[in-house]
Amino acid sequence: MGPSSTDLRLVRVVVALCVAASAAPATWPAAAPAQTLERLTLIPTPPAITPAEAMEHVGEVVDLEAIVSEARAQGGRVLLQTAESAGAPLRIVIVPPMVGPKPAALAARYGGRRVRVR
C-alpha cells in the first residue's frame, strides 16, 4: 500500500515551503534594537520598616522586618514576639494553611531569626 493522497499533499506543502525559504533574499532587514521592559508589578513593593517605626504607619501596607525573640505555637496559630532591642516589642500572628507544616514546626523555624512580614 502506497502513500495516501493526504500524505502526498503534506509532502508537496513541505517542499513548497522549503523552496520558498531558499528563494528568500540574501540580505535580511536589520533586527530592531533590543528593548528593556519594565518589570510588571501589580502591587507596588511597600517600604520596609522596623518595629520602632510601626506606630507611624498604622493603617498602611508595609513590610515589617525584625528579629524574633520568642516563637511559640498556640491554638493552631504561631505567635512571634519581636526583640525589644528593635523598639517596642510587637506580636506577629501567623495562621498556617490547612495543608503544610504544623504550627510547632513553624515556631521552631522562626525562633531567633530575622523575618519580614507584610
Secondary structure, 3 states (H helix, E strand, C coil): CCCCHHHHHHHHHHHHHHHHHHCCCCCCCCCCCCCCCCCCCCCCCCCEECHHHHHHHCCCCCEEEEEEEEEEEECCEEEEEECHHHCCCCEEEECCCCCCCCHHHHHHHHCCCEEEEC
